[in-house]
Amino acid sequence: LALCRALEIDDISGTFDGGSRDGLLAGLNTVGRKKALDYIELLRDSGRYGLQPEPVKTRMLPLYSLAVSAGTGQFLDSEDYDMTEVGPEVPDGANFGVRVAGDSMEPYIHDGDVALCKRGAIIHDGDVGLFFVDGDMKCKQYCQDYSGNVYLFSANRDRSDADVTVSASSGITLMCFGKVLLDKSIPLPEMR
């Protein structure tokens, strides 16, 4: 088939066995075959009979206007978002997006990136999430030890100053707003 395409042979059966099979151009002489192929080309060129691409499926996703911090922390206002049309490149599990400000999650999430999140997802050790920490919204990697202490790590270890430790006695308010859906081909480092 590849050879026929390279030689621009459209009627494979007719070319190689004289058209004895019930092919599309069977029973036509060389001139008739040429005219049929010319007509097929005219139909293609008209644009009226070509295959139509499958429509891209889109959906609307809330994109919060105020960025969350991958650094010092900013508050995420739950009423301040725009509905944004997204395509199939956005995972089905994502039900909102936020812009990220700061470099503490680099090289996985960069300053200005949109983090796609799933609200209400269970966060496990090593997952990245959006966390409300004493009035600020942060994008961090979650870890918990056996004593119940929670650690929110920066993936960029040069920004370990932005890490957060929450223990029962710390008095820090902590709430998870969603799991960040990352590209699984880029594994995050293990934090301990």
TIPA-452381 format. One line per field, with one value per residue: residue number from 1; x, y, z of N, C-alpha, C, O in turn. Coordinates in nm, 3 decimals. Each point is the difference from the previous one (the first is absolute). Last residue first. Layout:
<fikes>
k <- c(NUM;...);
nc1 <- c(X;...);
nc2 <- c(Y;...);
nc3 <- c(Z;...);
cac1 <- c(X;...);
cac2 <- c(Y;...);
cac3 <- c(Z;...);
cc1 <- c(X;...);
cc2 <- c(Y;...);
cc3 <- c(Z;...);
oc1 <- c(X;...);
oc2 <- c(Y;...);
oc3 <- c(Z;...);
</fikes>
This chain:
<fikes>
k <- c(192;191;190;189;188;187;186;185;184;183;182;181;180;179;178;177;176;175;174;173;172;171;170;169;168;167;166;165;164;163;162;161;160;159;158;157;156;155;154;153;152;151;150;149;148;147;146;145;144;143;142;141;140;139;138;137;136;135;134;133;132;131;130;129;128;127;126;125;124;123;122;121;120;119;118;117;116;115;114;113;112;111;110;109;108;107;106;105;104;103;102;101;100;99;98;97;96;95;94;93;92;91;90;89;88;87;86;85;84;83;82;81;80;79;78;77;76;75;74;73;72;71;70;69;68;67;66;65;64;63;62;61;60;59;58;57;56;55;54;53;52;51;50;49;48;47;46;45;44;43;42;41;40;39;38;37;36;35;34;33;32;31;30;29;28;27;26;25;24;23;22;21;20;19;18;17;16;15;14;13;12;11;10;9;8;7;6;5;4;3;2;1);
nc1 <- c(1.041;-0.223;0.182;-0.187;-0.160;-0.112;-0.308;-0.222;-0.590;-0.328;-0.452;-0.329;-0.159;-0.440;-0.208;-0.231;0.256;0.300;0.119;0.273;0.240;0.235;0.389;-0.055;-0.108;0.388;0.319;0.368;0.228;0.357;0.262;0.602;0.324;0.239;0.450;-0.165;-0.474;-0.378;-0.385;-0.443;-0.194;-0.228;-0.174;-0.118;-0.127;0.350;0.301;0.182;0.050;-0.042;-0.045;0.074;-0.244;-0.115;-0.460;-0.203;-0.221;-0.156;0.166;-0.030;-0.285;0.129;-0.031;0.425;0.193;0.329;0.179;-0.295;-0.499;-0.582;-0.491;-0.457;-0.333;0.086;0.443;0.250;0.522;0.244;0.403;0.398;0.367;0.544;0.047;0.170;0.197;0.564;-0.014;-0.346;0.083;-0.079;-0.507;-0.470;-0.415;-0.600;-0.400;-0.570;-0.310;-0.283;0.342;0.130;0.109;0.539;0.265;0.181;-0.465;-0.246;-0.231;-0.073;-0.273;-0.191;0.144;-0.042;0.081;-0.346;0.314;0.564;0.497;0.571;0.534;0.594;0.467;0.192;-0.242;-0.652;-0.421;-0.388;-0.438;-0.341;-0.354;-0.404;-0.328;-0.315;-0.336;0.081;-0.058;0.274;-0.056;-0.049;0.137;-0.014;-0.019;0.069;-0.224;-0.140;-0.039;0.497;0.272;0.395;-0.099;-0.213;0.291;0.282;-0.227;-0.018;0.407;0.040;-0.265;0.213;0.371;-0.145;-0.137;0.374;0.201;-0.394;-0.359;-0.297;0.143;0.218;-0.128;0.159;0.068;0.417;0.322;0.465;0.612;0.452;0.365;-0.272;-0.512;-0.066;0.066;-0.179;0.123;0.594;0.425;0.519;0.119;-0.372;0.051;0.320;-0.172;-0.276);
nc2 <- c(1.393;-0.013;-0.061;0.124;-0.049;0.001;-0.071;-0.251;0.097;0.565;0.238;0.343;0.071;0.141;0.248;0.216;-0.053;0.231;0.110;0.436;-0.022;0.056;-0.442;-0.590;-0.504;-0.057;0.022;0.396;0.072;0.383;0.200;0.062;-0.320;0.087;-0.202;-0.535;-0.153;-0.271;0.169;-0.080;-0.101;-0.439;-0.106;-0.460;-0.282;-0.480;-0.317;0.354;0.248;0.458;0.167;0.541;0.431;0.578;0.316;0.530;0.192;0.191;-0.439;-0.496;-0.440;-0.184;-0.445;-0.331;-0.555;-0.438;-0.377;-0.318;0.138;0.067;0.053;0.332;0.304;0.457;0.168;0.318;0.237;0.528;0.295;0.461;0.272;-0.124;-0.521;-0.553;-0.405;0.078;0.290;0.247;0.524;0.575;0.488;0.154;-0.174;-0.128;-0.336;-0.233;-0.529;-0.333;-0.579;-0.455;-0.173;0.138;0.190;0.105;0.064;0.591;0.518;0.570;0.264;0.475;0.192;0.319;0.059;-0.086;-0.254;0.232;-0.053;0.250;-0.119;0.025;-0.239;-0.308;-0.084;0.134;0.288;0.350;0.174;0.078;-0.520;-0.328;-0.526;-0.168;-0.359;-0.188;-0.363;-0.255;-0.015;-0.313;-0.162;-0.025;-0.181;-0.051;0.015;0.178;0.592;0.262;-0.002;-0.412;-0.585;-0.221;-0.104;-0.489;-0.464;-0.078;-0.247;-0.567;-0.281;-0.045;-0.404;-0.523;-0.135;-0.141;-0.533;-0.435;-0.340;-0.277;-0.012;0.225;-0.067;-0.566;-0.510;-0.379;-0.122;0.388;-0.028;-0.088;0.425;0.546;0.065;0.019;0.475;0.582;0.477;0.244;0.311;-0.125;-0.059;-0.363;-0.571;-0.305;-0.197;-0.501);
nc3 <- c(5.316;-0.664;-0.580;-0.528;-0.507;-0.546;-0.484;-0.383;0.125;-0.030;0.255;0.326;0.603;0.371;0.494;0.344;0.634;0.470;0.589;0.345;0.548;0.428;0.236;0.189;-0.315;-0.464;-0.477;-0.320;-0.569;-0.344;-0.325;0.005;-0.392;-0.579;-0.308;-0.204;-0.412;-0.066;0.462;0.365;0.551;0.386;0.585;0.385;0.353;0.166;-0.418;-0.503;-0.500;-0.418;-0.582;-0.273;-0.314;-0.047;0.280;0.221;0.533;0.386;0.399;-0.291;-0.350;-0.562;-0.426;-0.266;-0.156;0.231;0.176;0.482;0.067;0.005;-0.357;-0.109;-0.169;-0.438;-0.320;-0.492;-0.229;-0.137;-0.329;0.024;0.025;0.317;0.156;0.111;-0.086;0.251;0.497;0.200;0.301;-0.256;-0.068;0.033;-0.424;-0.046;-0.192;-0.056;-0.026;-0.036;-0.203;-0.053;-0.572;-0.295;-0.443;-0.407;-0.394;-0.072;0.056;0.181;0.450;0.341;0.532;0.507;0.542;0.415;0.466;0.234;0.339;0.116;0.184;0.078;-0.101;-0.498;-0.470;0.066;-0.321;-0.177;-0.309;-0.289;-0.066;-0.235;-0.126;-0.450;-0.380;-0.556;-0.479;-0.456;-0.597;-0.491;-0.516;-0.557;-0.516;-0.588;-0.501;-0.425;-0.156;-0.251;-0.570;-0.204;-0.081;-0.485;-0.488;-0.132;-0.265;-0.569;-0.329;-0.107;-0.434;-0.535;-0.186;-0.196;-0.544;-0.423;-0.103;-0.101;0.166;0.227;0.630;0.388;0.584;0.177;0.057;-0.358;-0.251;-0.164;-0.060;0.410;0.248;0.024;0.282;0.585;0.316;0.029;0.184;-0.134;-0.083;0.285;0.582;0.271;0.012;0.371;0.513;0.096);
cac1 <- c(-0.005;0.035;-0.056;0.095;0.048;-0.017;0.102;0.129;0.060;0.039;0.126;0.018;0.051;0.122;-0.002;-0.103;0.033;-0.111;0.035;-0.119;-0.016;-0.106;0.047;0.026;-0.120;-0.019;-0.120;-0.018;-0.089;-0.061;-0.145;-0.050;-0.046;-0.106;0.060;0.063;0.126;0.078;0.028;0.134;-0.027;0.104;-0.015;0.049;-0.110;-0.048;-0.079;0.075;-0.044;0.054;-0.050;0.000;0.114;0.014;0.133;-0.012;0.064;-0.045;-0.012;0.086;-0.029;-0.026;-0.021;-0.134;0.003;-0.088;0.064;0.140;0.090;0.142;0.079;0.080;-0.049;-0.054;-0.122;-0.024;-0.132;-0.009;-0.133;-0.071;-0.093;-0.066;0.076;-0.099;-0.125;-0.025;0.078;-0.036;0.034;0.086;0.118;0.097;0.098;0.135;0.052;0.140;0.032;-0.124;0.020;-0.014;-0.142;-0.053;-0.024;0.131;0.031;-0.015;0.118;-0.022;0.092;-0.022;-0.059;0.049;0.069;-0.098;-0.084;-0.137;-0.081;-0.134;-0.101;-0.141;-0.033;0.099;0.102;0.143;0.039;0.092;0.115;0.072;0.004;0.141;0.030;0.069;0.031;-0.085;0.045;-0.091;0.072;0.004;-0.089;0.066;-0.001;-0.027;0.111;-0.018;-0.137;-0.018;-0.116;0.038;0.084;-0.087;-0.086;0.084;0.021;-0.124;-0.006;0.092;-0.059;-0.111;0.058;0.058;-0.111;-0.056;0.096;0.131;0.035;-0.076;-0.004;0.026;-0.075;0.049;-0.108;-0.084;-0.088;-0.136;-0.080;-0.062;0.080;0.136;-0.002;-0.050;0.099;-0.076;-0.123;-0.090;-0.130;-0.014;0.117;-0.016;-0.106;0.057;0.088;-0.082);
cac2 <- c(-0.056;0.093;-0.041;-0.064;0.093;-0.036;0.077;-0.036;-0.114;-0.095;0.021;-0.111;0.049;-0.067;-0.086;0.044;-0.032;-0.065;-0.065;-0.050;0.041;0.100;0.121;0.109;0.025;-0.103;0.017;-0.113;0.023;-0.121;0.009;0.100;-0.072;0.078;0.132;-0.002;0.072;-0.092;0.062;0.023;0.048;0.082;0.018;0.128;0.085;0.074;-0.090;-0.103;-0.010;-0.117;-0.041;-0.146;-0.069;-0.120;-0.043;-0.121;0.004;0.114;0.126;-0.001;0.124;-0.002;0.140;0.051;0.146;0.073;0.026;0.043;-0.100;0.033;-0.043;-0.121;-0.114;0.032;-0.077;-0.060;-0.061;-0.131;-0.029;-0.118;0.035;0.127;0.125;0.105;-0.068;0.013;-0.030;-0.134;-0.105;-0.103;-0.039;0.109;-0.016;0.042;0.119;0.033;0.143;0.077;0.139;0.016;-0.001;-0.127;0.014;-0.003;-0.134;-0.114;-0.086;-0.118;-0.009;-0.130;0.010;-0.088;0.075;0.060;-0.100;0.045;-0.034;-0.051;0.098;-0.020;0.058;0.086;-0.103;0.016;-0.060;-0.114;0.026;0.119;0.105;0.037;0.125;-0.027;0.123;0.020;0.099;0.010;-0.006;0.124;-0.015;-0.037;0.111;-0.042;-0.051;-0.143;-0.033;0.019;0.087;0.141;0.031;-0.008;0.119;0.114;-0.016;0.042;0.147;0.053;-0.025;0.094;0.134;0.006;0.005;0.135;0.095;-0.002;0.123;0.011;-0.120;0.039;0.120;0.125;0.098;-0.003;-0.116;0.036;0.033;-0.122;-0.121;0.015;0.019;-0.122;-0.106;-0.122;-0.002;-0.099;0.062;0.006;0.072;0.143;0.054;0.014;0.116;0.120);
cac3 <- c(0.134;0.108;0.128;0.092;0.102;0.142;0.071;-0.058;0.069;-0.103;-0.070;-0.093;-0.127;-0.043;-0.119;-0.094;-0.138;-0.069;-0.126;-0.067;-0.140;-0.008;-0.068;0.095;0.080;0.103;0.080;0.090;0.114;0.054;-0.018;0.094;0.119;0.064;0.024;0.131;-0.023;-0.084;-0.129;-0.053;-0.135;-0.061;-0.145;-0.050;-0.041;0.117;0.084;0.070;0.139;0.070;0.131;0.005;0.061;-0.083;-0.046;-0.080;-0.132;-0.079;0.075;0.118;0.071;0.143;0.036;0.021;0.005;-0.092;-0.128;0.010;0.058;-0.014;0.115;-0.021;0.077;0.132;0.027;0.130;-0.015;0.064;0.053;-0.050;-0.108;0.026;-0.015;-0.023;-0.034;-0.143;-0.121;-0.049;0.097;-0.058;0.076;0.010;0.106;-0.042;0.066;-0.023;0.003;0.003;0.040;0.144;0.036;0.052;0.144;0.066;0.051;-0.090;-0.008;-0.084;-0.113;-0.064;-0.133;-0.105;-0.105;-0.090;-0.066;0.020;-0.117;0.027;-0.035;0.038;0.130;0.062;0.012;0.014;0.127;0.001;0.087;-0.045;0.102;0.016;0.071;0.126;0.073;0.117;0.098;0.114;0.126;0.078;0.114;0.125;0.094;0.137;0.080;0.021;0.039;0.145;0.023;-0.005;0.117;0.119;-0.001;0.043;0.146;0.064;-0.010;0.100;0.132;0.018;0.017;0.135;0.095;-0.010;0.056;-0.064;-0.071;-0.126;-0.083;-0.138;-0.034;0.057;-0.002;0.120;-0.004;0.036;-0.118;-0.055;0.011;-0.051;-0.146;-0.063;0.019;-0.028;0.077;-0.059;-0.025;-0.146;-0.052;0.032;-0.086;-0.133;0.005;0.000);
cc1 <- c(0.097;-0.015;0.050;-0.073;0.101;0.058;-0.015;0.115;0.135;0.077;0.018;0.123;0.028;0.039;0.136;-0.004;-0.116;0.043;-0.123;0.040;-0.126;-0.024;-0.104;0.040;0.019;-0.124;-0.008;-0.119;-0.006;-0.085;-0.071;-0.153;-0.048;-0.057;-0.100;0.079;0.069;0.137;0.081;-0.002;0.132;-0.044;0.109;-0.012;0.044;-0.118;-0.054;-0.091;0.082;-0.050;0.075;-0.027;-0.016;0.127;-0.012;0.136;-0.020;0.062;-0.030;-0.007;0.079;-0.023;-0.046;-0.002;-0.144;0.021;-0.086;0.059;0.140;0.082;0.147;0.077;0.078;-0.049;-0.040;-0.132;-0.026;-0.143;0.005;-0.141;-0.074;-0.086;-0.086;0.076;-0.112;-0.134;0.091;0.071;-0.039;0.027;0.070;0.117;0.099;0.091;0.136;0.037;0.149;0.021;-0.133;0.015;-0.021;-0.146;-0.061;-0.011;0.136;0.042;-0.031;0.130;-0.028;0.081;-0.020;-0.072;0.061;0.065;-0.102;-0.093;-0.145;-0.073;-0.136;-0.089;-0.145;-0.051;0.120;0.074;0.152;0.019;0.087;0.126;0.092;0.004;0.152;0.025;0.058;0.045;-0.098;0.060;-0.100;0.071;0.006;-0.103;0.069;0.009;-0.044;0.112;-0.017;-0.138;-0.021;-0.116;0.030;0.079;-0.092;-0.080;0.082;0.010;-0.126;0.004;0.088;-0.065;-0.110;0.056;0.049;-0.114;-0.055;0.087;0.137;0.029;-0.086;-0.001;0.017;-0.081;0.043;-0.106;-0.089;-0.097;-0.145;-0.097;-0.067;0.072;0.139;0.004;-0.043;0.096;-0.078;-0.122;-0.093;-0.132;-0.008;0.115;-0.024;-0.104;0.061;0.086);
cc2 <- c(0.074;-0.073;0.096;-0.042;-0.072;0.107;-0.030;0.075;-0.043;-0.113;-0.105;0.028;-0.121;0.056;-0.057;-0.084;0.041;-0.023;-0.069;-0.054;-0.065;0.050;0.111;0.131;0.118;0.038;-0.118;0.029;-0.129;0.036;-0.127;0.014;0.096;-0.072;0.091;0.127;0.015;0.061;-0.101;0.075;0.045;0.036;0.095;0.003;0.139;0.090;0.068;-0.079;-0.110;0.003;-0.123;-0.043;-0.151;-0.068;-0.126;-0.032;-0.133;0.010;0.120;0.139;-0.008;0.142;0.001;0.149;0.047;0.150;0.073;0.014;0.060;-0.106;0.027;-0.033;-0.128;-0.129;0.027;-0.076;-0.086;-0.049;-0.141;-0.006;-0.118;0.036;0.121;0.132;0.097;-0.059;-0.119;-0.033;-0.140;-0.118;-0.120;-0.049;0.116;-0.011;0.033;0.126;0.019;0.147;0.073;0.143;0.026;0.011;-0.130;0.013;-0.011;-0.130;-0.119;-0.078;-0.128;0.000;-0.141;0.031;-0.095;0.066;0.058;-0.090;0.036;-0.025;-0.065;0.115;-0.014;0.047;0.077;-0.132;0.000;-0.053;-0.124;0.027;0.112;0.118;0.018;0.133;-0.037;0.127;0.002;0.096;0.021;-0.022;0.126;-0.008;-0.043;0.121;-0.043;-0.062;-0.145;-0.039;0.029;0.094;0.151;0.036;0.001;0.129;0.117;-0.011;0.053;0.152;0.057;-0.017;0.102;0.139;0.008;0.018;0.142;0.110;-0.015;0.129;0.025;-0.119;0.039;0.117;0.129;0.109;-0.010;-0.115;0.031;0.030;-0.126;-0.134;0.007;0.012;-0.127;-0.118;-0.131;-0.008;-0.093;0.061;0.016;0.082;0.147;0.059;0.027;0.126);
cc3 <- c(0.087;0.132;0.106;0.127;0.089;0.094;0.149;0.067;-0.060;0.067;-0.109;-0.086;-0.088;-0.136;-0.029;-0.127;-0.090;-0.145;-0.058;-0.136;-0.057;-0.142;-0.006;-0.067;0.093;0.079;0.098;0.089;0.082;0.122;0.048;-0.009;0.109;0.122;0.069;0.027;0.136;-0.032;-0.080;-0.132;-0.057;-0.141;-0.047;-0.153;-0.044;-0.033;0.125;0.092;0.067;0.143;0.052;0.144;-0.012;0.048;-0.083;-0.056;-0.070;-0.138;-0.089;0.065;0.131;0.052;0.144;0.021;0.014;0.015;-0.100;-0.140;0.011;0.074;-0.029;0.128;-0.018;0.067;0.144;0.005;0.122;-0.014;0.056;0.057;-0.060;-0.121;0.035;0.001;-0.031;-0.045;0.028;-0.132;-0.047;0.092;-0.062;0.086;-0.006;0.121;-0.059;0.075;-0.024;0.032;0.001;0.048;0.148;0.042;0.052;0.151;0.067;0.065;-0.089;-0.011;-0.078;-0.130;-0.053;-0.130;-0.104;-0.122;-0.097;-0.080;0.030;-0.131;0.024;-0.040;0.042;0.133;0.052;-0.005;0.003;0.140;0.007;0.083;-0.043;0.095;0.013;0.070;0.136;0.070;0.117;0.101;0.114;0.134;0.085;0.113;0.129;0.091;0.139;0.084;0.040;0.049;0.148;0.029;0.007;0.126;0.123;0.003;0.053;0.153;0.070;-0.002;0.110;0.137;0.024;0.030;0.144;0.101;-0.001;0.062;-0.066;-0.076;-0.125;-0.095;-0.147;-0.050;0.069;-0.009;0.123;0.000;0.030;-0.113;-0.051;-0.004;-0.059;-0.152;-0.072;0.005;-0.017;0.089;-0.076;-0.045;-0.152;-0.058;0.027;-0.097;-0.137;0.000);
oc1 <- c(0.013;-0.104;0.119;-0.102;-0.005;0.108;-0.076;0.116;0.072;0.107;-0.063;-0.004;0.072;-0.084;0.103;-0.095;-0.115;0.063;-0.069;0.063;-0.024;-0.075;0.035;0.021;-0.096;-0.050;-0.009;-0.008;-0.015;0.025;-0.123;-0.062;-0.067;-0.119;0.038;0.038;-0.037;0.098;0.098;-0.094;0.055;-0.040;0.028;0.026;-0.084;-0.059;-0.091;-0.120;0.021;-0.020;0.023;0.064;-0.109;0.110;-0.086;0.065;-0.004;-0.043;0.066;0.058;-0.027;0.074;-0.099;0.104;-0.090;0.042;0.052;-0.014;0.031;-0.024;0.051;0.036;-0.039;-0.063;0.070;-0.093;0.083;-0.093;0.030;-0.028;-0.096;0.049;-0.123;0.070;-0.080;-0.024;0.046;-0.032;0.043;0.087;-0.052;-0.020;0.053;-0.041;0.077;-0.084;0.078;-0.096;-0.075;-0.040;-0.101;-0.043;-0.101;0.094;0.030;0.013;-0.116;0.105;-0.017;-0.014;0.084;-0.107;0.119;-0.071;-0.058;0.009;-0.066;0.009;-0.013;0.033;-0.029;-0.009;0.105;-0.040;0.065;-0.003;-0.049;0.104;0.109;-0.046;0.071;0.047;-0.048;0.106;-0.111;0.113;-0.076;-0.015;0.109;-0.099;-0.024;0.093;-0.107;0.006;-0.096;-0.024;-0.057;0.021;-0.015;-0.050;-0.019;0.017;-0.031;-0.047;0.005;0.010;-0.049;-0.033;0.014;-0.019;-0.055;-0.008;0.016;-0.043;0.091;-0.052;-0.104;0.044;-0.094;-0.083;-0.069;0.005;-0.106;-0.120;-0.082;-0.088;0.069;0.072;0.022;0.047;0.078;0.050;-0.065;0.010;-0.071;-0.029;0.042;-0.022;-0.020;0.032;0.013;-0.032);
oc2 <- c(-0.030;-0.062;0.029;0.059;-0.122;0.053;0.068;-0.030;-0.078;0.023;-0.106;0.084;-0.091;0.013;0.049;0.010;-0.036;0.086;-0.074;0.070;-0.120;0.096;0.117;0.100;0.072;0.112;-0.116;0.105;-0.109;0.101;-0.010;0.053;-0.042;0.011;0.105;0.024;0.086;-0.073;-0.055;-0.012;0.102;-0.087;0.102;-0.100;0.082;0.060;-0.051;0.027;-0.106;0.107;-0.096;0.048;-0.050;0.052;-0.084;0.085;-0.105;0.083;0.104;0.096;-0.085;0.093;-0.064;0.066;-0.050;0.047;0.051;-0.089;0.102;-0.029;-0.036;0.089;-0.104;-0.084;-0.035;0.026;-0.083;0.068;-0.096;0.058;0.020;0.004;-0.006;0.031;-0.023;-0.012;-0.014;-0.100;-0.098;-0.082;-0.065;-0.047;0.032;0.024;-0.088;0.086;-0.095;0.075;-0.004;0.032;0.060;0.103;-0.046;-0.031;-0.101;-0.010;-0.038;0.057;-0.107;0.090;-0.087;0.061;-0.032;0.039;-0.075;-0.006;-0.064;0.079;-0.122;0.116;0.004;-0.080;0.008;-0.099;0.010;0.074;-0.110;0.035;-0.023;0.109;-0.091;0.095;-0.091;0.055;-0.051;-0.016;0.096;-0.104;0.049;0.073;-0.109;0.080;0.039;-0.122;-0.035;-0.003;0.103;0.112;0.062;0.072;0.105;0.081;0.053;0.087;0.102;0.064;0.062;0.098;0.085;0.054;0.075;0.103;0.073;0.068;-0.061;0.019;0.064;0.011;0.050;-0.014;0.049;0.084;-0.061;0.020;0.002;-0.082;-0.097;-0.028;-0.046;-0.092;-0.059;-0.045;-0.046;-0.045;0.042;0.005;0.102;0.107;0.079;0.086;0.115;0.098);
oc3 <- c(0.119;0.024;0.008;0.037;0.015;-0.024;0.069;-0.026;0.062;0.056;0.003;-0.090;0.040;-0.088;0.046;-0.078;0.027;-0.061;0.069;-0.079;0.018;-0.019;-0.010;0.068;0.029;-0.010;-0.041;0.062;-0.055;0.067;-0.011;0.092;0.094;0.030;0.054;0.115;0.080;-0.013;0.051;-0.079;0.040;-0.078;0.062;-0.067;-0.036;0.089;0.064;0.010;-0.058;0.058;-0.074;0.093;-0.029;-0.019;0.024;-0.061;0.063;-0.080;0.011;-0.050;0.084;-0.032;0.035;0.008;-0.068;0.106;-0.099;-0.084;-0.062;0.117;-0.106;0.077;0.053;-0.065;0.094;-0.076;0.037;0.041;-0.071;0.105;-0.076;-0.113;-0.003;0.097;-0.091;-0.120;0.113;-0.064;0.061;-0.030;-0.091;0.112;-0.106;0.114;-0.038;0.026;0.009;0.014;-0.098;0.112;0.039;0.051;-0.053;0.073;0.064;0.122;-0.017;-0.032;0.059;-0.083;0.023;-0.001;0.008;-0.093;-0.079;-0.123;0.082;-0.093;-0.003;0.024;0.119;0.094;-0.064;0.063;-0.103;0.098;0.026;-0.055;-0.054;-0.035;0.041;-0.064;0.068;-0.030;-0.009;0.046;-0.001;0.065;0.028;0.003;0.050;-0.010;0.048;0.014;0.068;0.121;0.037;0.047;0.105;0.086;0.062;0.091;0.107;0.072;0.069;0.105;0.094;0.066;0.088;0.109;0.081;0.066;0.097;0.093;0.056;-0.110;0.007;-0.115;-0.062;-0.090;0.090;-0.089;-0.006;-0.013;-0.092;-0.030;-0.030;-0.096;-0.112;-0.068;-0.074;-0.103;0.094;0.114;-0.091;-0.119;-0.054;-0.055;-0.092;-0.081;-0.041;-0.068);
</fikes>
